[in-house]
Amino acid sequence: MEESLRLLSLIKRDFGLREVDLKTYSPLTLAFVGDCIYDLILRTVIVERHNASPNQLHREKSRLAKAAAQAQMAEALQPYLTPEEEAVYRRGRNAKSHTTAKNASVLDYRKATGLEALYGWLYLSGQEERMIALLRLSLDRLGWKL
């Protein structure tokens, strides 16, 4: 994980970004970042494991990136979250978004948003190892392979 920590530090340094109290970010802003970092992790693992066409890679990534799958992952993680992580997840889940997923229930979409907010918060707070551990834990608990 040292590389990820270094990447975040490089981004902040080279773009002149100051430290910000993450509590000031809206949960939808955290989810915006979390969606991206979650997607990057999935794409990295899939590409490293499979030499396939971009279409096949996309289908594999989409299987785990859709709201229904993320909702299941969020449910699987609930017993393992710290109180602080649970609070971030709840803020994301309860955030009022003006959009919904095309192929997901409102409940699944909200749970997925909560999970993305949690991943965004973990990434921005430099807790990449915890983020990876939670992702692996949810996959293992659900019996899913990546």
MODELLER restraints for C-alpha pairs under 7 A, 6 or more apart:
rsr = mdl.restraints
at = mdl.atoms
rsr.add(forms.Gaussian(group=physical.xy_distance, feature=features.Distance(at['CA:1:A'], at['CA:128:A']), mean=6.61, stdev=0.5))
rsr.add(forms.Gaussian(group=physical.xy_distance, feature=features.Distance(at['CA:1:A'], at['CA:129:A']), mean=6.19, stdev=0.5))
rsr.add(forms.Gaussian(group=physical.xy_distance, feature=features.Distance(at['CA:5:A'], at['CA:126:A']), mean=6.31, stdev=0.5))
rsr.add(forms.Gaussian(group=physical.xy_distance, feature=features.Distance(at['CA:12:A'], at['CA:18:A']), mean=6.94, stdev=0.5))
rsr.add(forms.Gaussian(group=physical.xy_distance, feature=features.Distance(at['CA:27:A'], at['CA:91:A']), mean=5.88, stdev=0.5))
rsr.add(forms.Gaussian(group=physical.xy_distance, feature=features.Distance(at['CA:27:A'], at['CA:92:A']), mean=4.75, stdev=0.5))
rsr.add(forms.Gaussian(group=physical.xy_distance, feature=features.Distance(at['CA:27:A'], at['CA:95:A']), mean=6.50, stdev=0.5))
rsr.add(forms.Gaussian(group=physical.xy_distance, feature=features.Distance(at['CA:27:A'], at['CA:117:A']), mean=5.80, stdev=0.5))
rsr.add(forms.Gaussian(group=physical.xy_distance, feature=features.Distance(at['CA:28:A'], at['CA:92:A']), mean=6.39, stdev=0.5))
rsr.add(forms.Gaussian(group=physical.xy_distance, feature=features.Distance(at['CA:28:A'], at['CA:95:A']), mean=6.80, stdev=0.5))
rsr.add(forms.Gaussian(group=physical.xy_distance, feature=features.Distance(at['CA:28:A'], at['CA:117:A']), mean=6.74, stdev=0.5))
rsr.add(forms.Gaussian(group=physical.xy_distance, feature=features.Distance(at['CA:30:A'], at['CA:117:A']), mean=4.53, stdev=0.5))
rsr.add(forms.Gaussian(group=physical.xy_distance, feature=features.Distance(at['CA:30:A'], at['CA:120:A']), mean=4.71, stdev=0.5))
rsr.add(forms.Gaussian(group=physical.xy_distance, feature=features.Distance(at['CA:30:A'], at['CA:121:A']), mean=5.80, stdev=0.5))
rsr.add(forms.Gaussian(group=physical.xy_distance, feature=features.Distance(at['CA:31:A'], at['CA:92:A']), mean=6.97, stdev=0.5))
rsr.add(forms.Gaussian(group=physical.xy_distance, feature=features.Distance(at['CA:31:A'], at['CA:113:A']), mean=5.92, stdev=0.5))
rsr.add(forms.Gaussian(group=physical.xy_distance, feature=features.Distance(at['CA:31:A'], at['CA:116:A']), mean=4.44, stdev=0.5))
rsr.add(forms.Gaussian(group=physical.xy_distance, feature=features.Distance(at['CA:31:A'], at['CA:117:A']), mean=3.70, stdev=0.5))
rsr.add(forms.Gaussian(group=physical.xy_distance, feature=features.Distance(at['CA:31:A'], at['CA:120:A']), mean=5.72, stdev=0.5))
rsr.add(forms.Gaussian(group=physical.xy_distance, feature=features.Distance(at['CA:33:A'], at['CA:120:A']), mean=4.89, stdev=0.5))
rsr.add(forms.Gaussian(group=physical.xy_distance, feature=features.Distance(at['CA:34:A'], at['CA:116:A']), mean=4.38, stdev=0.5))
rsr.add(forms.Gaussian(group=physical.xy_distance, feature=features.Distance(at['CA:34:A'], at['CA:117:A']), mean=5.57, stdev=0.5))
rsr.add(forms.Gaussian(group=physical.xy_distance, feature=features.Distance(at['CA:34:A'], at['CA:118:A']), mean=6.94, stdev=0.5))
rsr.add(forms.Gaussian(group=physical.xy_distance, feature=features.Distance(at['CA:34:A'], at['CA:119:A']), mean=4.65, stdev=0.5))
rsr.add(forms.Gaussian(group=physical.xy_distance, feature=features.Distance(at['CA:34:A'], at['CA:120:A']), mean=3.51, stdev=0.5))
rsr.add(forms.Gaussian(group=physical.xy_distance, feature=features.Distance(at['CA:35:A'], at['CA:116:A']), mean=5.23, stdev=0.5))
rsr.add(forms.Gaussian(group=physical.xy_distance, feature=features.Distance(at['CA:39:A'], at['CA:65:A']), mean=6.95, stdev=0.5))
rsr.add(forms.Gaussian(group=physical.xy_distance, feature=features.Distance(at['CA:42:A'], at['CA:61:A']), mean=6.18, stdev=0.5))
rsr.add(forms.Gaussian(group=physical.xy_distance, feature=features.Distance(at['CA:43:A'], at['CA:61:A']), mean=6.36, stdev=0.5))
rsr.add(forms.Gaussian(group=physical.xy_distance, feature=features.Distance(at['CA:46:A'], at['CA:57:A']), mean=6.82, stdev=0.5))
rsr.add(forms.Gaussian(group=physical.xy_distance, feature=features.Distance(at['CA:46:A'], at['CA:146:A']), mean=6.75, stdev=0.5))
rsr.add(forms.Gaussian(group=physical.xy_distance, feature=features.Distance(at['CA:64:A'], at['CA:70:A']), mean=6.81, stdev=0.5))
rsr.add(forms.Gaussian(group=physical.xy_distance, feature=features.Distance(at['CA:67:A'], at['CA:104:A']), mean=6.13, stdev=0.5))
rsr.add(forms.Gaussian(group=physical.xy_distance, feature=features.Distance(at['CA:67:A'], at['CA:108:A']), mean=5.83, stdev=0.5))
rsr.add(forms.Gaussian(group=physical.xy_distance, feature=features.Distance(at['CA:67:A'], at['CA:109:A']), mean=5.37, stdev=0.5))
rsr.add(forms.Gaussian(group=physical.xy_distance, feature=features.Distance(at['CA:67:A'], at['CA:112:A']), mean=5.31, stdev=0.5))
rsr.add(forms.Gaussian(group=physical.xy_distance, feature=features.Distance(at['CA:68:A'], at['CA:104:A']), mean=6.28, stdev=0.5))
rsr.add(forms.Gaussian(group=physical.xy_distance, feature=features.Distance(at['CA:68:A'], at['CA:108:A']), mean=5.42, stdev=0.5))
rsr.add(forms.Gaussian(group=physical.xy_distance, feature=features.Distance(at['CA:70:A'], at['CA:112:A']), mean=4.94, stdev=0.5))
rsr.add(forms.Gaussian(group=physical.xy_distance, feature=features.Distance(at['CA:70:A'], at['CA:115:A']), mean=6.98, stdev=0.5))
rsr.add(forms.Gaussian(group=physical.xy_distance, feature=features.Distance(at['CA:71:A'], at['CA:108:A']), mean=5.15, stdev=0.5))
rsr.add(forms.Gaussian(group=physical.xy_distance, feature=features.Distance(at['CA:71:A'], at['CA:111:A']), mean=4.93, stdev=0.5))
rsr.add(forms.Gaussian(group=physical.xy_distance, feature=features.Distance(at['CA:71:A'], at['CA:112:A']), mean=4.89, stdev=0.5))
rsr.add(forms.Gaussian(group=physical.xy_distance, feature=features.Distance(at['CA:73:A'], at['CA:138:A']), mean=5.20, stdev=0.5))
rsr.add(forms.Gaussian(group=physical.xy_distance, feature=features.Distance(at['CA:74:A'], at['CA:111:A']), mean=6.53, stdev=0.5))
rsr.add(forms.Gaussian(group=physical.xy_distance, feature=features.Distance(at['CA:74:A'], at['CA:115:A']), mean=5.79, stdev=0.5))
rsr.add(forms.Gaussian(group=physical.xy_distance, feature=features.Distance(at['CA:76:A'], at['CA:138:A']), mean=5.67, stdev=0.5))
rsr.add(forms.Gaussian(group=physical.xy_distance, feature=features.Distance(at['CA:76:A'], at['CA:141:A']), mean=6.44, stdev=0.5))
rsr.add(forms.Gaussian(group=physical.xy_distance, feature=features.Distance(at['CA:77:A'], at['CA:138:A']), mean=5.87, stdev=0.5))
rsr.add(forms.Gaussian(group=physical.xy_distance, feature=features.Distance(at['CA:85:A'], at['CA:118:A']), mean=6.59, stdev=0.5))
rsr.add(forms.Gaussian(group=physical.xy_distance, feature=features.Distance(at['CA:88:A'], at['CA:117:A']), mean=6.77, stdev=0.5))
rsr.add(forms.Gaussian(group=physical.xy_distance, feature=features.Distance(at['CA:88:A'], at['CA:118:A']), mean=5.70, stdev=0.5))
rsr.add(forms.Gaussian(group=physical.xy_distance, feature=features.Distance(at['CA:89:A'], at['CA:114:A']), mean=4.47, stdev=0.5))
rsr.add(forms.Gaussian(group=physical.xy_distance, feature=features.Distance(at['CA:89:A'], at['CA:115:A']), mean=5.91, stdev=0.5))
rsr.add(forms.Gaussian(group=physical.xy_distance, feature=features.Distance(at['CA:89:A'], at['CA:117:A']), mean=6.25, stdev=0.5))
rsr.add(forms.Gaussian(group=physical.xy_distance, feature=features.Distance(at['CA:89:A'], at['CA:118:A']), mean=5.23, stdev=0.5))
rsr.add(forms.Gaussian(group=physical.xy_distance, feature=features.Distance(at['CA:90:A'], at['CA:114:A']), mean=6.15, stdev=0.5))
rsr.add(forms.Gaussian(group=physical.xy_distance, feature=features.Distance(at['CA:91:A'], at['CA:114:A']), mean=6.84, stdev=0.5))
rsr.add(forms.Gaussian(group=physical.xy_distance, feature=features.Distance(at['CA:92:A'], at['CA:113:A']), mean=5.62, stdev=0.5))
rsr.add(forms.Gaussian(group=physical.xy_distance, feature=features.Distance(at['CA:92:A'], at['CA:114:A']), mean=3.89, stdev=0.5))
rsr.add(forms.Gaussian(group=physical.xy_distance, feature=features.Distance(at['CA:92:A'], at['CA:117:A']), mean=5.32, stdev=0.5))
rsr.add(forms.Gaussian(group=physical.xy_distance, feature=features.Distance(at['CA:93:A'], at['CA:110:A']), mean=4.69, stdev=0.5))
rsr.add(forms.Gaussian(group=physical.xy_distance, feature=features.Distance(at['CA:93:A'], at['CA:111:A']), mean=5.18, stdev=0.5))
rsr.add(forms.Gaussian(group=physical.xy_distance, feature=features.Distance(at['CA:93:A'], at['CA:113:A']), mean=5.62, stdev=0.5))
rsr.add(forms.Gaussian(group=physical.xy_distance, feature=features.Distance(at['CA:93:A'], at['CA:114:A']), mean=3.99, stdev=0.5))
rsr.add(forms.Gaussian(group=physical.xy_distance, feature=features.Distance(at['CA:94:A'], at['CA:110:A']), mean=6.86, stdev=0.5))
rsr.add(forms.Gaussian(group=physical.xy_distance, feature=features.Distance(at['CA:100:A'], at['CA:106:A']), mean=6.84, stdev=0.5))
rsr.add(forms.Gaussian(group=physical.xy_distance, feature=features.Distance(at['CA:100:A'], at['CA:109:A']), mean=6.61, stdev=0.5))
rsr.add(forms.Gaussian(group=physical.xy_distance, feature=features.Distance(at['CA:101:A'], at['CA:109:A']), mean=6.34, stdev=0.5))
rsr.add(forms.Gaussian(group=physical.xy_distance, feature=features.Distance(at['CA:119:A'], at['CA:131:A']), mean=6.14, stdev=0.5))
rsr.add(forms.Gaussian(group=physical.xy_distance, feature=features.Distance(at['CA:122:A'], at['CA:128:A']), mean=6.24, stdev=0.5))
rsr.add(forms.Gaussian(group=physical.xy_distance, feature=features.Distance(at['CA:122:A'], at['CA:131:A']), mean=6.01, stdev=0.5))
rsr.add(forms.Gaussian(group=physical.xy_distance, feature=features.Distance(at['CA:139:A'], at['CA:145:A']), mean=6.79, stdev=0.5))
